[in-house]
């Protein structure tokens, strides 16, 4: 146990909640920021930590860059985990200025504040696999060239490179965690994983007829958020700072995710058709329970490259502990109540 103070931005998000829980268990004091005046704190409540005596919640807008220095001066953190971001691709494209402030410049304002006030503070930046864009010809490593393809990815690529700059030029203990897809029962409903599990749960409760999703052939590296926040803490506990791919290293299709989710609720699914015409059928009832909606369909003809989380395994002794089957079971169990 220790009495370190950790500052977590985006504390009420999926990663912020799990990270808070982990750090509180380690004996940290957690100062967590939230953006909206009336925050949605259900994740912290669900984990049983909302009323924890060592959890201090602070209303703070990262986009007000001049306020980030004051946040550090007031709370004197030993560690900063910058998790807050505009993560929706649609929101990022619709508001590139705000996205640049929050995703690109806010991390730099923290880095500069650390450099100006207390270089002993350790900093973690939640980077993203989106920074690699279409650079998919070989297994992705920390050395893969950045090729961002959208506003969100560009903002994350900028902060990623600035973390490296402050680390190499100014000697800060600053780490990037290049995060691949990670899900959990705390996932928001706008993400495809939660759309699947909550939709199937509605079918089970007879409140829906079928679920609609996009390309069933789309492949993703699906991890569990609980594993990924563990990697975040390990990166700041290491002897030297670096950038790390945080992933399972395995690609699975959306179809596989649906099949495993169905299996975890005792439903066997049969797939018929292809492309926009593919459907998933409950083998026991012969009812169609999954359809492809053209509105959500994106062509995934380019083969995704598998990521290689070798450095995290070698230098942090970290490896994803939850497989996709276990992840689907945990999310379905939560949605079924």
Phi and psi in degrees as a GROMACS rama.xvg file:
@    title "Ramachandran Plot"
@    xaxis  label "Phi"
@    yaxis  label "Psi"
@TYPE xy
-148.213  175.244  UNK-2
-118.231  35.0769  UNK-3
-67.048  153.991  UNK-4
-111.08  126.259  UNK-5
-114.602  130.515  UNK-6
-98.8324  123.773  UNK-7
-119.87  118.443  UNK-8
-87.0148  143.045  UNK-9
71.9724  41.282  UNK-10
-64.2169  -26.1465  UNK-11
-91.8146  6.46299  UNK-12
-85.2547  178.23  UNK-13
-55.5974  -54.4819  UNK-14
-68.944  -39.8932  UNK-15
-61.0229  -38.8172  UNK-16
-67.6554  -48.5569  UNK-17
-65.4494  -38.2654  UNK-18
-66.2775  -40.8189  UNK-19
-59.0921  -46.1168  UNK-20
-58.5889  -45.4835  UNK-21
-64.6424  -44.8364  UNK-22
-70.5063  -35.6685  UNK-23
-63.9436  -37.7708  UNK-24
-65.2724  -28.3554  UNK-25
-79.5757  -8.24678  UNK-26
96.4151  8.51192  UNK-27
-71.9628  155.205  UNK-28
-90.8397  130.731  UNK-29
-111.87  123.596  UNK-30
-105.007  113.561  UNK-31
-114.951  131.405  UNK-32
-99.4664  146.964  UNK-33
-132.873  154.453  UNK-34
-90.9726  -45.6334  UNK-35
-86.0087  146.795  UNK-36
-60.765  -33.6022  UNK-37
-114.319  83.3192  UNK-38
-73.0838  151.931  UNK-39
-91.8028  107.141  UNK-40
-106.642  21.6536  UNK-41
-63.1751  -30.5584  UNK-42
-67.0857  -44.9981  UNK-43
-63.2681  -37.5492  UNK-44
-68.2665  -40.2216  UNK-45
-62.4662  -35.0919  UNK-46
-83.6489  -3.70995  UNK-47
75.6119  25.7358  UNK-48
-119.303  1.10394  UNK-49
-58.9739  -36.2314  UNK-50
-99.8331  14.7677  UNK-51
-61.8939  137.307  UNK-52
-66.2025  -22.2812  UNK-53
-100.408  12.5035  UNK-54
-107.062  119.295  UNK-55
-116.712  112.399  UNK-56
-93.513  134.886  UNK-57
-130.816  127.939  UNK-58
-75.8194  120.059  UNK-59
-155.379  135.453  UNK-60
-107.397  111.412  UNK-61
-62.0519  -26.1392  UNK-62
-67.2811  -19.1504  UNK-63
-86.3957  81.704  UNK-64
-57.5214  -34.0126  UNK-65
-69.0849  -14.9508  UNK-66
-86.5837  -14.8697  UNK-67
-69.6867  -34.8448  UNK-68
-62.1149  -44.8524  UNK-69
-61.2771  -33.5867  UNK-70
-61.972  -42.4195  UNK-71
-68.8575  -43.0285  UNK-72
-64.8417  -32.7713  UNK-73
-76.4958  -39.6013  UNK-74
-105.922  -12.6797  UNK-75
48.939  57.3604  UNK-76
-71.5049  150.422  UNK-77
-85.6847  -28.1403  UNK-78
-137.46  147.169  UNK-79
-128.053  127.276  UNK-80
-113.153  107.869  UNK-81
-92.5396  95.1058  UNK-82
-104.564  -22.1168  UNK-83
-65.6959  139.196  UNK-84
-167.158  159.033  UNK-85
-85.1217  103.43  UNK-86
-100.846  -17.1035  UNK-87
-72.7151  126.165  UNK-88
-60.7827  -39.1569  UNK-89
-65.6914  -44.5684  UNK-90
-63.1164  -39.2496  UNK-91
-64.2477  -44.4855  UNK-92
-66.7358  -34.4766  UNK-93
-76.9436  -20.4736  UNK-94
-141.367  70.3538  UNK-95
-64.4053  -30.8275  UNK-96
-65.8114  -50.5124  UNK-97
-62.9933  -38.61  UNK-98
-61.6173  -41.3341  UNK-99
-65.445  -39.3639  UNK-100
-61.883  -50.2378  UNK-101
-76.7506  -47.2183  UNK-102
-85.0642  -31.446  UNK-103
-105.209  -50.8736  UNK-104
-85.1007  -32.9469  UNK-105
-59.5688  -44.9202  UNK-106
-58.7322  -38.9247  UNK-107
-66.3056  -37.3817  UNK-108
-63.5767  -35.3847  UNK-109
-68.2213  -45.9971  UNK-110
-59.3942  -43.4973  UNK-111
-67.8356  -36.2009  UNK-112
-64.4574  -40.132  UNK-113
-62.472  -44.9912  UNK-114
-61.9344  -37.7385  UNK-115
-80.369  -26.863  UNK-116
-114.019  -48.0953  UNK-117
-155.156  96.9798  UNK-118
-72.803  -2.53499  UNK-119
-81.4515  -13.9677  UNK-120
-67.6022  131.656  UNK-121
-95.637  138.299  UNK-122
-125.053  130.718  UNK-123
-117.035  128.624  UNK-124
-110.643  126.434  UNK-125
-77.2422  95.6142  UNK-126
-85.1879  -174.43  UNK-127
-146.385  147.772  UNK-128
-63.641  -16.6245  UNK-129
-62.322  -20.2666  UNK-130
-64.8047  -21.1525  UNK-131
-82.3468  -18.5206  UNK-132
54.1154  -126.101  UNK-133
-91.0963  12.8754  UNK-134
-80.3838  80.5318  UNK-135
-124.04  19.6071  UNK-136
-76.9326  -17.09  UNK-137
-148.873  172.167  UNK-138
-56.6467  131.221  UNK-139
-79.3365  130.098  UNK-140
-126.116  -179.46  UNK-141
-64.4297  -17.3477  UNK-142
-94.0413  -4.11522  UNK-143
-59.7597  134.979  UNK-144
-63.891  139.523  UNK-145
-75.5217  136.31  UNK-146
-146.873  63.0576  UNK-147
-62.4892  141.228  UNK-148
-119.622  3.4089  UNK-149
-151.515  174.237  UNK-150
-61.1853  -43.985  UNK-151
-59.3697  -47.3406  UNK-152
-64.0236  -39.369  UNK-153
-64.0489  -41.0468  UNK-154
-65.3506  -38.9371  UNK-155
-71.4184  -35.077  UNK-156
-65.6308  -38.5014  UNK-157
-63.9572  -49.4915  UNK-158
-64.4641  -36.0921  UNK-159
-58.0311  -48.7235  UNK-160
-69.3021  -32.5517  UNK-161
-70.199  -33.5713  UNK-162
-60.9656  -44.8911  UNK-163
-62.682  -38.4804  UNK-164
-65.0634  -47.4834  UNK-165
-66.4  -27.4014  UNK-166
-72.5799  -46.6302  UNK-167
-83.0461  -37.6078  UNK-168
-86.9477  -36.8989  UNK-169
-110.747  -1.741  UNK-170
74.1784  21.9801  UNK-171
-76.8971  150.509  UNK-172
-86.0407  85.8887  UNK-173
-125.723  127.066  UNK-174
-121.497  144.47  UNK-175
-104.917  134.231  UNK-176
-108.529  109.456  UNK-177
-82.7214  95.8901  UNK-178
-87.4414  130.286  UNK-179
-95.7726  178.421  UNK-180
-49.625  128.346  UNK-181
-141.143  132.511  UNK-182
-124.992  175.978  UNK-183
177.911  174.061  UNK-184
-63.716  -9.33402  UNK-185
-95.6926  6.59608  UNK-186
-69.4235  143.163  UNK-187
-71.4785  157.461  UNK-188
-77.1518  -9.63515  UNK-189
-80.0024  -9.46929  UNK-190
-88.8451  145.339  UNK-191
-60.0747  -35.8349  UNK-192
-60.387  -44.4731  UNK-193
-75.2616  -30.8053  UNK-194
-59.9709  -39.9044  UNK-195
-67.2621  -53.2552  UNK-196
-69.3892  -39.6691  UNK-197
-70.5973  -35.5317  UNK-198
-65.619  -43.4308  UNK-199
-65.5348  -35.567  UNK-200
-64.3672  -37.5478  UNK-201
-64.494  -38.4087  UNK-202
-62.6493  -41.4212  UNK-203
-62.4237  -35.7651  UNK-204
-85.9138  5.44039  UNK-205
60.78  33.6808  UNK-206
-106.902  6.00594  UNK-207
-150.234  164.095  UNK-208
-105.24  -40.7492  UNK-209
-159.116  162.679  UNK-210
-106.242  151.603  UNK-211
-117.824  127.638  UNK-212
-137.284  -175.996  UNK-213
-94.1554  -135.161  UNK-214
-70.4848  115.415  UNK-215
-71.9933  -18.5785  UNK-216
-83.5765  -11.6805  UNK-217
-58.4253  132.333  UNK-218
-112.504  137.958  UNK-219
-136.536  158.312  UNK-220
-94.2017  98.3516  UNK-221
-93.5824  115.273  UNK-222
-117.724  175.074  UNK-223
-102.762  131.826  UNK-224
-57.562  -32.1218  UNK-225
-60.7761  -37.6594  UNK-226
-68.4822  -39.0808  UNK-227
-71.3488  -36.4107  UNK-228
-69.5849  -28.2227  UNK-229
-62.161  -41.8268  UNK-230
-63.4547  -35.5894  UNK-231
-59.2543  -47.3867  UNK-232
-66.4572  -38.6067  UNK-233
-64.2064  -34.5582  UNK-234
-64.1963  -35.1039  UNK-235
-84.5299  -10.0278  UNK-236
-94.4541  -5.74971  UNK-237
-70.5597  164.567  UNK-238
-70.9421  -35.6227  UNK-239
-131.828  149.998  UNK-240
-81.3065  152.163  UNK-241
-164.278  -178.355  UNK-242
-109.769  139.238  UNK-243
-134.346  134.39  UNK-244
-74.7463  129.12  UNK-245
-117.807  103.931  UNK-246
-160.055  174.022  UNK-247
-87.0865  -22.8564  UNK-248
81.7031  9.17439  UNK-249
-127.858  139.046  UNK-250
-104.835  134.023  UNK-251
-134.86  147.509  UNK-252
-79.4997  161.138  UNK-253
-60.3461  -36.0607  UNK-254
-59.1418  -43.6788  UNK-255
-63.7573  -41.2271  UNK-256
-58.4848  -46.2906  UNK-257
-62.5096  -45.049  UNK-258
-61.3831  -42.8361  UNK-259
-68.3246  -37.9346  UNK-260
-64.1145  -42.4904  UNK-261
-62.5558  -44.9963  UNK-262
-59.2999  -37.7667  UNK-263
-68.5536  -16.2097  UNK-264
-108.55  15.8598  UNK-265
79.9383  21.1476  UNK-266
-113.852  128.683  UNK-267
-98.3855  132.104  UNK-268
-114.002  141.033  UNK-269
-115.741  132.277  UNK-270
-100.855  133.323  UNK-271
-134.829  147.074  UNK-272
84.7027  -173.06  UNK-273
-152.283  160.846  UNK-274
57.5942  -133.657  UNK-275
-67.3418  -18.5185  UNK-276
-96.5063  1.30258  UNK-277
-72.6292  140.829  UNK-278
-134.789  154.752  UNK-279
-109.073  129.583  UNK-280
-118.706  131.577  UNK-281
-67.4528  114.711  UNK-282
-65.5303  -24.5509  UNK-283
-79.3449  -37.8483  UNK-284
-106.094  -13.404  UNK-285
63.6763  16.8788  UNK-286
-85.6367  140.181  UNK-287
-74.1485  122.25  UNK-288
-116.461  -9.23253  UNK-289
-135.762  129.776  UNK-290
-129.435  155.082  UNK-291
-93.7967  127.576  UNK-292
-102.513  120.789  UNK-293
-54.8508  -27.0675  UNK-294
-62.6367  -30.8418  UNK-295
-99.3213  -3.24712  UNK-296
-81.3999  126.925  UNK-297
-124.787  134.065  UNK-298
-64.9347  128.908  UNK-299
-120.381  43.4312  UNK-300
-67.4422  -27.6947  UNK-301
-76.9976  125.63  UNK-302
-69.376  125.176  UNK-303
-70.8713  145.644  UNK-304
-87.8824  143.362  UNK-305
-73.7808  143.99  UNK-306
-84.9475  160.041  UNK-307
-127.763  93.5703  UNK-308
-81.7235  42.1713  UNK-309
-67.632  -41.9588  UNK-310
-63.3932  -41.6085  UNK-311
-62.5322  -38.7197  UNK-312
-67.7847  -43.097  UNK-313
-73.6759  -43.4421  UNK-314
-97.8648  -24.6421  UNK-315
-111.507  -5.32582  UNK-316
55.1549  38.7176  UNK-317
-109.573  138.875  UNK-318
-150.96  140.126  UNK-319
-58.4044  130.109  UNK-320
-97.9564  -20.6084  UNK-321
-102.875  124.495  UNK-322
-82.7827  172.241  UNK-323
-63.7841  -37.4051  UNK-324
-61.3364  -44.633  UNK-325
-66.455  -38.7416  UNK-326
-61.6962  -47.5233  UNK-327
-61.7217  -40.4068  UNK-328
-63.3971  -40.9457  UNK-329
-68.7454  -39.3344  UNK-330
-71.2288  -39.8735  UNK-331
-67.1295  -41.2886  UNK-332
-59.134  -40.319  UNK-333
-68.2722  -42.8754  UNK-334
-72.4381  -28.6365  UNK-335
-77.1355  -16.7086  UNK-336
